[in-house]
Amino acid sequence: MKKPRLKVINTAREYRRALATIEELWDAKVGTEAHDALEVLALLVEDYEKRTFPLEEPDPVEAIRFRLEQAGKEPKDLVPILGSRSRVSEVLNRKRSLSLSMIRKLHDALRIPFEALIPADSGAR
């Protein structure tokens, strides 16, 4: 096998070529030049994927709605968790942010993962 070309991946063609090379190098023995190339290519592919296919941040309201649907519940079932019908309405209509207390209660009562309730760019109160 010829030595792989290691450079930043900028196109879909380069990406496909890097994936094919990774497949060829997959069983390379640790400590070899081929294994080092495999590790570098994996990092380059990861960088390209992050730039090209960014993941959306979780949406807390959508996470709550999804969990309600999964559990066969309705928004009114959130009243004991969030405190009142008006508070439930405000949260589901995005007029009120979730407080840290609400996040904990939703996690405990509905088993919604914390990561889904706390977007990376927000500060929970």
Phi and psi in radians as a Rosetta constraint file:
Dihedral C 1 N 2 CA 2 C 2 CIRCULARHARMONIC -1.345 0.35
Dihedral N 2 CA 2 C 2 N 3 CIRCULARHARMONIC 2.761 0.35
Dihedral C 2 N 3 CA 3 C 3 CIRCULARHARMONIC -1.166 0.35
Dihedral N 3 CA 3 C 3 N 4 CIRCULARHARMONIC 2.227 0.35
Dihedral C 3 N 4 CA 4 C 4 CIRCULARHARMONIC -1.203 0.35
Dihedral N 4 CA 4 C 4 N 5 CIRCULARHARMONIC 2.591 0.35
Dihedral C 4 N 5 CA 5 C 5 CIRCULARHARMONIC -1.501 0.35
Dihedral N 5 CA 5 C 5 N 6 CIRCULARHARMONIC 2.087 0.35
Dihedral C 5 N 6 CA 6 C 6 CIRCULARHARMONIC -1.812 0.35
Dihedral N 6 CA 6 C 6 N 7 CIRCULARHARMONIC 1.927 0.35
Dihedral C 6 N 7 CA 7 C 7 CIRCULARHARMONIC -2.700 0.35
Dihedral N 7 CA 7 C 7 N 8 CIRCULARHARMONIC 2.848 0.35
Dihedral C 7 N 8 CA 8 C 8 CIRCULARHARMONIC -1.026 0.35
Dihedral N 8 CA 8 C 8 N 9 CIRCULARHARMONIC 2.380 0.35
Dihedral C 8 N 9 CA 9 C 9 CIRCULARHARMONIC -1.573 0.35
Dihedral N 9 CA 9 C 9 N 10 CIRCULARHARMONIC 2.175 0.35
Dihedral C 9 N 10 CA 10 C 10 CIRCULARHARMONIC -2.142 0.35
Dihedral N 10 CA 10 C 10 N 11 CIRCULARHARMONIC -0.223 0.35
Dihedral C 10 N 11 CA 11 C 11 CIRCULARHARMONIC -2.258 0.35
Dihedral N 11 CA 11 C 11 N 12 CIRCULARHARMONIC 2.833 0.35
Dihedral C 11 N 12 CA 12 C 12 CIRCULARHARMONIC -1.091 0.35
Dihedral N 12 CA 12 C 12 N 13 CIRCULARHARMONIC -0.614 0.35
Dihedral C 12 N 13 CA 13 C 13 CIRCULARHARMONIC -1.137 0.35
Dihedral N 13 CA 13 C 13 N 14 CIRCULARHARMONIC -0.807 0.35
Dihedral C 13 N 14 CA 14 C 14 CIRCULARHARMONIC -1.078 0.35
Dihedral N 14 CA 14 C 14 N 15 CIRCULARHARMONIC -0.666 0.35
Dihedral C 14 N 15 CA 15 C 15 CIRCULARHARMONIC -1.086 0.35
Dihedral N 15 CA 15 C 15 N 16 CIRCULARHARMONIC -0.854 0.35
Dihedral C 15 N 16 CA 16 C 16 CIRCULARHARMONIC -1.068 0.35
Dihedral N 16 CA 16 C 16 N 17 CIRCULARHARMONIC -0.707 0.35
Dihedral C 16 N 17 CA 17 C 17 CIRCULARHARMONIC -1.112 0.35
Dihedral N 17 CA 17 C 17 N 18 CIRCULARHARMONIC -0.728 0.35
Dihedral C 17 N 18 CA 18 C 18 CIRCULARHARMONIC -1.133 0.35
Dihedral N 18 CA 18 C 18 N 19 CIRCULARHARMONIC -0.704 0.35
Dihedral C 18 N 19 CA 19 C 19 CIRCULARHARMONIC -1.112 0.35
Dihedral N 19 CA 19 C 19 N 20 CIRCULARHARMONIC -0.714 0.35
Dihedral C 19 N 20 CA 20 C 20 CIRCULARHARMONIC -1.121 0.35
Dihedral N 20 CA 20 C 20 N 21 CIRCULARHARMONIC -0.684 0.35
Dihedral C 20 N 21 CA 21 C 21 CIRCULARHARMONIC -1.191 0.35
Dihedral N 21 CA 21 C 21 N 22 CIRCULARHARMONIC -0.692 0.35
Dihedral C 21 N 22 CA 22 C 22 CIRCULARHARMONIC -1.028 0.35
Dihedral N 22 CA 22 C 22 N 23 CIRCULARHARMONIC -0.752 0.35
Dihedral C 22 N 23 CA 23 C 23 CIRCULARHARMONIC -1.058 0.35
Dihedral N 23 CA 23 C 23 N 24 CIRCULARHARMONIC -0.713 0.35
Dihedral C 23 N 24 CA 24 C 24 CIRCULARHARMONIC -1.155 0.35
Dihedral N 24 CA 24 C 24 N 25 CIRCULARHARMONIC -0.612 0.35
Dihedral C 24 N 25 CA 25 C 25 CIRCULARHARMONIC -1.570 0.35
Dihedral N 25 CA 25 C 25 N 26 CIRCULARHARMONIC -0.054 0.35
Dihedral C 25 N 26 CA 26 C 26 CIRCULARHARMONIC -0.875 0.35
Dihedral N 26 CA 26 C 26 N 27 CIRCULARHARMONIC -0.682 0.35
Dihedral C 26 N 27 CA 27 C 27 CIRCULARHARMONIC -1.688 0.35
Dihedral N 27 CA 27 C 27 N 28 CIRCULARHARMONIC 0.316 0.35
Dihedral C 27 N 28 CA 28 C 28 CIRCULARHARMONIC -1.087 0.35
Dihedral N 28 CA 28 C 28 N 29 CIRCULARHARMONIC 2.455 0.35
Dihedral C 28 N 29 CA 29 C 29 CIRCULARHARMONIC -1.295 0.35
Dihedral N 29 CA 29 C 29 N 30 CIRCULARHARMONIC 2.341 0.35
Dihedral C 29 N 30 CA 30 C 30 CIRCULARHARMONIC -0.985 0.35
Dihedral N 30 CA 30 C 30 N 31 CIRCULARHARMONIC 2.402 0.35
Dihedral C 30 N 31 CA 31 C 31 CIRCULARHARMONIC 1.643 0.35
Dihedral N 31 CA 31 C 31 N 32 CIRCULARHARMONIC -0.132 0.35
Dihedral C 31 N 32 CA 32 C 32 CIRCULARHARMONIC -1.627 0.35
Dihedral N 32 CA 32 C 32 N 33 CIRCULARHARMONIC 2.857 0.35
Dihedral C 32 N 33 CA 33 C 33 CIRCULARHARMONIC -1.080 0.35
Dihedral N 33 CA 33 C 33 N 34 CIRCULARHARMONIC -0.637 0.35
Dihedral C 33 N 34 CA 34 C 34 CIRCULARHARMONIC -1.109 0.35
Dihedral N 34 CA 34 C 34 N 35 CIRCULARHARMONIC -0.701 0.35
Dihedral C 34 N 35 CA 35 C 35 CIRCULARHARMONIC -1.178 0.35
Dihedral N 35 CA 35 C 35 N 36 CIRCULARHARMONIC -0.689 0.35
Dihedral C 35 N 36 CA 36 C 36 CIRCULARHARMONIC -1.053 0.35
Dihedral N 36 CA 36 C 36 N 37 CIRCULARHARMONIC -0.745 0.35
Dihedral C 36 N 37 CA 37 C 37 CIRCULARHARMONIC -1.104 0.35
Dihedral N 37 CA 37 C 37 N 38 CIRCULARHARMONIC -0.701 0.35
Dihedral C 37 N 38 CA 38 C 38 CIRCULARHARMONIC -1.027 0.35
Dihedral N 38 CA 38 C 38 N 39 CIRCULARHARMONIC -0.814 0.35
Dihedral C 38 N 39 CA 39 C 39 CIRCULARHARMONIC -1.124 0.35
Dihedral N 39 CA 39 C 39 N 40 CIRCULARHARMONIC -0.731 0.35
Dihedral C 39 N 40 CA 40 C 40 CIRCULARHARMONIC -1.153 0.35
Dihedral N 40 CA 40 C 40 N 41 CIRCULARHARMONIC -0.762 0.35
Dihedral C 40 N 41 CA 41 C 41 CIRCULARHARMONIC -1.060 0.35
Dihedral N 41 CA 41 C 41 N 42 CIRCULARHARMONIC -0.699 0.35
Dihedral C 41 N 42 CA 42 C 42 CIRCULARHARMONIC -1.070 0.35
Dihedral N 42 CA 42 C 42 N 43 CIRCULARHARMONIC -0.705 0.35
Dihedral C 42 N 43 CA 43 C 43 CIRCULARHARMONIC -1.157 0.35
Dihedral N 43 CA 43 C 43 N 44 CIRCULARHARMONIC -0.706 0.35
Dihedral C 43 N 44 CA 44 C 44 CIRCULARHARMONIC -1.143 0.35
Dihedral N 44 CA 44 C 44 N 45 CIRCULARHARMONIC -0.694 0.35
Dihedral C 44 N 45 CA 45 C 45 CIRCULARHARMONIC -1.142 0.35
Dihedral N 45 CA 45 C 45 N 46 CIRCULARHARMONIC -0.765 0.35
Dihedral C 45 N 46 CA 46 C 46 CIRCULARHARMONIC -1.042 0.35
Dihedral N 46 CA 46 C 46 N 47 CIRCULARHARMONIC -0.762 0.35
Dihedral C 46 N 47 CA 47 C 47 CIRCULARHARMONIC -1.058 0.35
Dihedral N 47 CA 47 C 47 N 48 CIRCULARHARMONIC -0.806 0.35
Dihedral C 47 N 48 CA 48 C 48 CIRCULARHARMONIC -1.064 0.35
Dihedral N 48 CA 48 C 48 N 49 CIRCULARHARMONIC -0.776 0.35
Dihedral C 48 N 49 CA 49 C 49 CIRCULARHARMONIC -1.111 0.35
Dihedral N 49 CA 49 C 49 N 50 CIRCULARHARMONIC -0.691 0.35
Dihedral C 49 N 50 CA 50 C 50 CIRCULARHARMONIC -1.131 0.35
Dihedral N 50 CA 50 C 50 N 51 CIRCULARHARMONIC -0.668 0.35
Dihedral C 50 N 51 CA 51 C 51 CIRCULARHARMONIC -1.315 0.35
Dihedral N 51 CA 51 C 51 N 52 CIRCULARHARMONIC -0.589 0.35
Dihedral C 51 N 52 CA 52 C 52 CIRCULARHARMONIC -1.635 0.35
Dihedral N 52 CA 52 C 52 N 53 CIRCULARHARMONIC -0.592 0.35
Dihedral C 52 N 53 CA 53 C 53 CIRCULARHARMONIC -2.195 0.35
Dihedral N 53 CA 53 C 53 N 54 CIRCULARHARMONIC 1.118 0.35
Dihedral C 53 N 54 CA 54 C 54 CIRCULARHARMONIC -1.133 0.35
Dihedral N 54 CA 54 C 54 N 55 CIRCULARHARMONIC 2.486 0.35
Dihedral C 54 N 55 CA 55 C 55 CIRCULARHARMONIC -1.478 0.35
Dihedral N 55 CA 55 C 55 N 56 CIRCULARHARMONIC 2.446 0.35
Dihedral C 55 N 56 CA 56 C 56 CIRCULARHARMONIC -1.340 0.35
Dihedral N 56 CA 56 C 56 N 57 CIRCULARHARMONIC 2.550 0.35
Dihedral C 56 N 57 CA 57 C 57 CIRCULARHARMONIC -1.188 0.35
Dihedral N 57 CA 57 C 57 N 58 CIRCULARHARMONIC 2.592 0.35
Dihedral C 57 N 58 CA 58 C 58 CIRCULARHARMONIC -1.134 0.35
Dihedral N 58 CA 58 C 58 N 59 CIRCULARHARMONIC 2.580 0.35
Dihedral C 58 N 59 CA 59 C 59 CIRCULARHARMONIC -1.885 0.35
Dihedral N 59 CA 59 C 59 N 60 CIRCULARHARMONIC 1.938 0.35
Dihedral C 59 N 60 CA 60 C 60 CIRCULARHARMONIC -0.971 0.35
Dihedral N 60 CA 60 C 60 N 61 CIRCULARHARMONIC -0.727 0.35
Dihedral C 60 N 61 CA 61 C 61 CIRCULARHARMONIC -1.137 0.35
Dihedral N 61 CA 61 C 61 N 62 CIRCULARHARMONIC -0.737 0.35
Dihedral C 61 N 62 CA 62 C 62 CIRCULARHARMONIC -1.145 0.35
Dihedral N 62 CA 62 C 62 N 63 CIRCULARHARMONIC -0.621 0.35
Dihedral C 62 N 63 CA 63 C 63 CIRCULARHARMONIC -1.111 0.35
Dihedral N 63 CA 63 C 63 N 64 CIRCULARHARMONIC -0.723 0.35
Dihedral C 63 N 64 CA 64 C 64 CIRCULARHARMONIC -1.146 0.35
Dihedral N 64 CA 64 C 64 N 65 CIRCULARHARMONIC -0.846 0.35
Dihedral C 64 N 65 CA 65 C 65 CIRCULARHARMONIC -1.044 0.35
Dihedral N 65 CA 65 C 65 N 66 CIRCULARHARMONIC -0.744 0.35
Dihedral C 65 N 66 CA 66 C 66 CIRCULARHARMONIC -1.084 0.35
Dihedral N 66 CA 66 C 66 N 67 CIRCULARHARMONIC -0.782 0.35
Dihedral C 66 N 67 CA 67 C 67 CIRCULARHARMONIC -1.158 0.35
Dihedral N 67 CA 67 C 67 N 68 CIRCULARHARMONIC -0.685 0.35
Dihedral C 67 N 68 CA 68 C 68 CIRCULARHARMONIC -1.031 0.35
Dihedral N 68 CA 68 C 68 N 69 CIRCULARHARMONIC -0.809 0.35
Dihedral C 68 N 69 CA 69 C 69 CIRCULARHARMONIC -1.084 0.35
Dihedral N 69 CA 69 C 69 N 70 CIRCULARHARMONIC -0.785 0.35
Dihedral C 69 N 70 CA 70 C 70 CIRCULARHARMONIC -1.016 0.35
Dihedral N 70 CA 70 C 70 N 71 CIRCULARHARMONIC -0.683 0.35
Dihedral C 70 N 71 CA 71 C 71 CIRCULARHARMONIC -1.537 0.35
Dihedral N 71 CA 71 C 71 N 72 CIRCULARHARMONIC -0.021 0.35
Dihedral C 71 N 72 CA 72 C 72 CIRCULARHARMONIC 1.201 0.35
Dihedral N 72 CA 72 C 72 N 73 CIRCULARHARMONIC 0.532 0.35
Dihedral C 72 N 73 CA 73 C 73 CIRCULARHARMONIC -1.883 0.35
Dihedral N 73 CA 73 C 73 N 74 CIRCULARHARMONIC 2.959 0.35
Dihedral C 73 N 74 CA 74 C 74 CIRCULARHARMONIC -2.122 0.35
Dihedral N 74 CA 74 C 74 N 75 CIRCULARHARMONIC 2.890 0.35
Dihedral C 74 N 75 CA 75 C 75 CIRCULARHARMONIC -0.929 0.35
Dihedral N 75 CA 75 C 75 N 76 CIRCULARHARMONIC -0.605 0.35
Dihedral C 75 N 76 CA 76 C 76 CIRCULARHARMONIC -1.053 0.35
Dihedral N 76 CA 76 C 76 N 77 CIRCULARHARMONIC -0.420 0.35
Dihedral C 76 N 77 CA 77 C 77 CIRCULARHARMONIC -1.252 0.35
Dihedral N 77 CA 77 C 77 N 78 CIRCULARHARMONIC -0.149 0.35
Dihedral C 77 N 78 CA 78 C 78 CIRCULARHARMONIC -1.503 0.35
Dihedral N 78 CA 78 C 78 N 79 CIRCULARHARMONIC -0.208 0.35
Dihedral C 78 N 79 CA 79 C 79 CIRCULARHARMONIC -0.972 0.35
Dihedral N 79 CA 79 C 79 N 80 CIRCULARHARMONIC -0.840 0.35
Dihedral C 79 N 80 CA 80 C 80 CIRCULARHARMONIC -1.111 0.35
Dihedral N 80 CA 80 C 80 N 81 CIRCULARHARMONIC -0.400 0.35
Dihedral C 80 N 81 CA 81 C 81 CIRCULARHARMONIC -1.499 0.35
Dihedral N 81 CA 81 C 81 N 82 CIRCULARHARMONIC -0.808 0.35
Dihedral C 81 N 82 CA 82 C 82 CIRCULARHARMONIC -1.695 0.35
Dihedral N 82 CA 82 C 82 N 83 CIRCULARHARMONIC -0.283 0.35
Dihedral C 82 N 83 CA 83 C 83 CIRCULARHARMONIC 1.996 0.35
Dihedral N 83 CA 83 C 83 N 84 CIRCULARHARMONIC -0.628 0.35
Dihedral C 83 N 84 CA 84 C 84 CIRCULARHARMONIC -2.798 0.35
Dihedral N 84 CA 84 C 84 N 85 CIRCULARHARMONIC 2.828 0.35
Dihedral C 84 N 85 CA 85 C 85 CIRCULARHARMONIC -1.091 0.35
Dihedral N 85 CA 85 C 85 N 86 CIRCULARHARMONIC -0.689 0.35
Dihedral C 85 N 86 CA 86 C 86 CIRCULARHARMONIC -1.160 0.35
Dihedral N 86 CA 86 C 86 N 87 CIRCULARHARMONIC -0.672 0.35
Dihedral C 86 N 87 CA 87 C 87 CIRCULARHARMONIC -1.162 0.35
Dihedral N 87 CA 87 C 87 N 88 CIRCULARHARMONIC -0.716 0.35
Dihedral C 87 N 88 CA 88 C 88 CIRCULARHARMONIC -1.038 0.35
Dihedral N 88 CA 88 C 88 N 89 CIRCULARHARMONIC -0.810 0.35
Dihedral C 88 N 89 CA 89 C 89 CIRCULARHARMONIC -1.075 0.35
Dihedral N 89 CA 89 C 89 N 90 CIRCULARHARMONIC -0.767 0.35
Dihedral C 89 N 90 CA 90 C 90 CIRCULARHARMONIC -1.081 0.35
Dihedral N 90 CA 90 C 90 N 91 CIRCULARHARMONIC -0.742 0.35
Dihedral C 90 N 91 CA 91 C 91 CIRCULARHARMONIC -1.152 0.35
Dihedral N 91 CA 91 C 91 N 92 CIRCULARHARMONIC -0.869 0.35
Dihedral C 91 N 92 CA 92 C 92 CIRCULARHARMONIC -1.188 0.35
Dihedral N 92 CA 92 C 92 N 93 CIRCULARHARMONIC -0.404 0.35
Dihedral C 92 N 93 CA 93 C 93 CIRCULARHARMONIC -1.715 0.35
Dihedral N 93 CA 93 C 93 N 94 CIRCULARHARMONIC 0.194 0.35
Dihedral C 93 N 94 CA 94 C 94 CIRCULARHARMONIC 1.082 0.35
Dihedral N 94 CA 94 C 94 N 95 CIRCULARHARMONIC 0.504 0.35
Dihedral C 94 N 95 CA 95 C 95 CIRCULARHARMONIC -1.667 0.35
Dihedral N 95 CA 95 C 95 N 96 CIRCULARHARMONIC -0.219 0.35
Dihedral C 95 N 96 CA 96 C 96 CIRCULARHARMONIC -2.385 0.35
Dihedral N 96 CA 96 C 96 N 97 CIRCULARHARMONIC 2.294 0.35
Dihedral C 96 N 97 CA 97 C 97 CIRCULARHARMONIC -1.369 0.35
Dihedral N 97 CA 97 C 97 N 98 CIRCULARHARMONIC 2.731 0.35
Dihedral C 97 N 98 CA 98 C 98 CIRCULARHARMONIC -1.308 0.35
Dihedral N 98 CA 98 C 98 N 99 CIRCULARHARMONIC 2.335 0.35
Dihedral C 98 N 99 CA 99 C 99 CIRCULARHARMONIC -1.498 0.35
Dihedral N 99 CA 99 C 99 N 100 CIRCULARHARMONIC 2.921 0.35
Dihedral C 99 N 100 CA 100 C 100 CIRCULARHARMONIC -1.065 0.35
Dihedral N 100 CA 100 C 100 N 101 CIRCULARHARMONIC -0.663 0.35
Dihedral C 100 N 101 CA 101 C 101 CIRCULARHARMONIC -1.100 0.35
Dihedral N 101 CA 101 C 101 N 102 CIRCULARHARMONIC -0.761 0.35
Dihedral C 101 N 102 CA 102 C 102 CIRCULARHARMONIC -1.102 0.35
Dihedral N 102 CA 102 C 102 N 103 CIRCULARHARMONIC -0.740 0.35
Dihedral C 102 N 103 CA 103 C 103 CIRCULARHARMONIC -1.048 0.35
Dihedral N 103 CA 103 C 103 N 104 CIRCULARHARMONIC -0.797 0.35
Dihedral C 103 N 104 CA 104 C 104 CIRCULARHARMONIC -1.069 0.35
Dihedral N 104 CA 104 C 104 N 105 CIRCULARHARMONIC -0.776 0.35
Dihedral C 104 N 105 CA 105 C 105 CIRCULARHARMONIC -1.136 0.35
Dihedral N 105 CA 105 C 105 N 106 CIRCULARHARMONIC -0.734 0.35
Dihedral C 105 N 106 CA 106 C 106 CIRCULARHARMONIC -1.126 0.35
Dihedral N 106 CA 106 C 106 N 107 CIRCULARHARMONIC -0.702 0.35
Dihedral C 106 N 107 CA 107 C 107 CIRCULARHARMONIC -1.105 0.35
Dihedral N 107 CA 107 C 107 N 108 CIRCULARHARMONIC -0.831 0.35
Dihedral C 107 N 108 CA 108 C 108 CIRCULARHARMONIC -1.167 0.35
Dihedral N 108 CA 108 C 108 N 109 CIRCULARHARMONIC -0.752 0.35
Dihedral C 108 N 109 CA 109 C 109 CIRCULARHARMONIC -1.388 0.35
Dihedral N 109 CA 109 C 109 N 110 CIRCULARHARMONIC -0.686 0.35
Dihedral C 109 N 110 CA 110 C 110 CIRCULARHARMONIC -1.973 0.35
Dihedral N 110 CA 110 C 110 N 111 CIRCULARHARMONIC -0.034 0.35
Dihedral C 110 N 111 CA 111 C 111 CIRCULARHARMONIC 1.031 0.35
Dihedral N 111 CA 111 C 111 N 112 CIRCULARHARMONIC 0.621 0.35
Dihedral C 111 N 112 CA 112 C 112 CIRCULARHARMONIC -1.401 0.35
Dihedral N 112 CA 112 C 112 N 113 CIRCULARHARMONIC 2.232 0.35
Dihedral C 112 N 113 CA 113 C 113 CIRCULARHARMONIC -1.040 0.35
Dihedral N 113 CA 113 C 113 N 114 CIRCULARHARMONIC 2.460 0.35
Dihedral C 113 N 114 CA 114 C 114 CIRCULARHARMONIC -0.938 0.35
Dihedral N 114 CA 114 C 114 N 115 CIRCULARHARMONIC -0.694 0.35
Dihedral C 114 N 115 CA 115 C 115 CIRCULARHARMONIC -1.042 0.35
Dihedral N 115 CA 115 C 115 N 116 CIRCULARHARMONIC -0.519 0.35
Dihedral C 115 N 116 CA 116 C 116 CIRCULARHARMONIC -1.398 0.35
Dihedral N 116 CA 116 C 116 N 117 CIRCULARHARMONIC -0.380 0.35
Dihedral C 116 N 117 CA 117 C 117 CIRCULARHARMONIC -1.666 0.35
Dihedral N 117 CA 117 C 117 N 118 CIRCULARHARMONIC -0.261 0.35
Dihedral C 117 N 118 CA 118 C 118 CIRCULARHARMONIC -2.128 0.35
Dihedral N 118 CA 118 C 118 N 119 CIRCULARHARMONIC 1.710 0.35
Dihedral C 118 N 119 CA 119 C 119 CIRCULARHARMONIC -1.087 0.35
Dihedral N 119 CA 119 C 119 N 120 CIRCULARHARMONIC 2.570 0.35
Dihedral C 119 N 120 CA 120 C 120 CIRCULARHARMONIC -1.030 0.35
Dihedral N 120 CA 120 C 120 N 121 CIRCULARHARMONIC -0.562 0.35
Dihedral C 120 N 121 CA 121 C 121 CIRCULARHARMONIC -1.617 0.35
Dihedral N 121 CA 121 C 121 N 122 CIRCULARHARMONIC 0.124 0.35
Dihedral C 121 N 122 CA 122 C 122 CIRCULARHARMONIC -1.935 0.35
Dihedral N 122 CA 122 C 122 N 123 CIRCULARHARMONIC 2.766 0.35
Dihedral C 122 N 123 CA 123 C 123 CIRCULARHARMONIC -1.930 0.35
Dihedral N 123 CA 123 C 123 N 124 CIRCULARHARMONIC 1.938 0.35
Dihedral C 123 N 124 CA 124 C 124 CIRCULARHARMONIC -1.184 0.35
Dihedral N 124 CA 124 C 124 N 125 CIRCULARHARMONIC 2.437 0.35
